[in-house]
Every structure is written in structure tokens, then in C-alpha cells.
Amino acid sequence: MTDNALPASLAHARKRLESALIDAKRPANDASLLAVSKTKPASMIRQAWTLGQREFGENYLQEALDKQAELADVEGIVWHFIGPLQSNKTRAVAEHFAWMHTVDRLKIAKRLSEQRPSHLPPLNVCLQVNISREASKSGVMPEDVAALAEQIATLPGLQLRGLMAIPAPASGLEAQRAPFAELRQLLEALQKTLPDTPLDTLSMGMSDDLEAAVLEGATLVRLGTAIFGARDTA
Ligand SMILES: *Cc1c(COP(=O)(O)O)cnc(C)c1O
């Protein structure tokens, strides 16, 4: 199955990112597109791959593992886990992903580190920050980021790369920028306290707020709807 809209929507998403980087006076290629393929079939991932996309984000573990099996013949896909994870499900993430964006407690981090196979490079991780302080949302609170990052930076199976957030929805560029600016400032603080850790990643910005995120330094924007179209389910 191929999707007739995908080539145009992927091209449009690339243009959006390119324009946002220009508006932010940042170099081209200073941020990349993470194609969020949750609920979408493996055939669409395959098609996006033929169009040059390599980084894919999945939220639901079993669904992701099924698609990975279907796409075992496709070379060079970089899989990112971006959904909530129960601590009894860490092994599959440690074994089957290159990146994990939603680490928000030490217990999960320790398990991922212990379970990372020794023949693979360390698992790249971002700490998920509850930047809008929503009671219902996962993520470490901003004031607890430094302590958690310090502990995670020492785990041998992990490579701490940066921070990730999903701010509360806001409309208007200025309102959208504020939480992204806070996340950037948290990363800048960590870069000072952990000078030996390659903290180069701000995973922020989705289909509705990519421009605001890029203005505040996003390096990885997670686009689902804008690339693959609306989802039937969450
Ligand atoms: C679904 C999802 C996205 C993509 O959202 P869109 O609004 O469809 O671009 C990005 N990040 C996370 C963590 C998601 O769960």
C-alpha cells in the first residue's frame, strides 16, 4: 500500500522546517524531522523511507515491534521510542530502539541501562520534562531535572543526549514559545553542570507548534499528523 498524499506532505514538512530554521537564523540541518508513525502502517514507513526519511518515532511498544519485524529488510531506520513506558517493558526498548525520549525516573533509566545489549552502542536518551507542570502528565518536574540528569549521565548503557517535552497546548507564537524557552534554559544549565556529557538534543515541537520550537532551539521536531495525516485513534 502506498499513500498518495505522503510525498507531498513530507516535502511540505521539510519545507516548513527549512523555513523555520531560516526565520530562527539557524543553519540548515541544525534540526531534523522525527516522523511519528504511531497508528500508521509499516507500508507508510517504508514509503517515507524511500523518500529519504530515516528517523521514526513510535509510542506503543507492541505496535512498534510488529512494524519493526515487517520492516526488517529496510536498512538504516533509526527507531525512537517516544511513548510512556511501564518499567516491566524496558527490555524491549533497550533491545530494539536507538533512542528513548520519555525517561522520567531513575528506575526506568537503570533498567534500560542494565538491559541494553553490549553489542549495541549506548541507548540515546532524553529526559521528559513536565514543562507545563500538568498534574495529569508524565515527565520530571523542572526543578528535579538536574539531579536526575546527574545520576543518569553515569549509567554505562545510556547516553544522555538532552531533554524532551510536550507542553500544554497554546495558541499564538509567543505563548507557544514560552515553555520551549524554559526547556532550552534547562538544557543550557545542564550543559554547564555536565560538561563531559554530549547534551545536544532538544526534542520539542509537533505539527501544531514546530515554528515556535525551532525558534527556541529544537533539534528534533516530532511530526506525526503533518507527515502521515490525521490518526483514527490516539
Ligand atoms: C503523537 C506524538 C507526536 C506527533 O504529534 P502530531 O501532532 O501528530 O504531530 C509527537 N510527539 C509525541 C510524544 C507524540 O505522542
The ligand as an ORCA input file, in Angstrom:
! r2SCAN-3c Opt
* xyz 0 1
  C       1.778     11.704     18.609
  C       3.002     12.406     19.097
  C       3.652     13.355     18.305
  C       3.156     13.801     16.944
  O       2.051     14.612     17.115
  P       1.389     15.368     15.849
  O       0.579     16.436     16.485
  O       0.588     14.366     15.122
  O       2.498     15.924     15.027
  C       4.820     13.924     18.796
  N       5.317     13.580     19.989
  C       4.721     12.681     20.788
  C       5.323     12.355     22.090
  C       3.544     12.076     20.362
  O       2.956     11.189     21.178
*
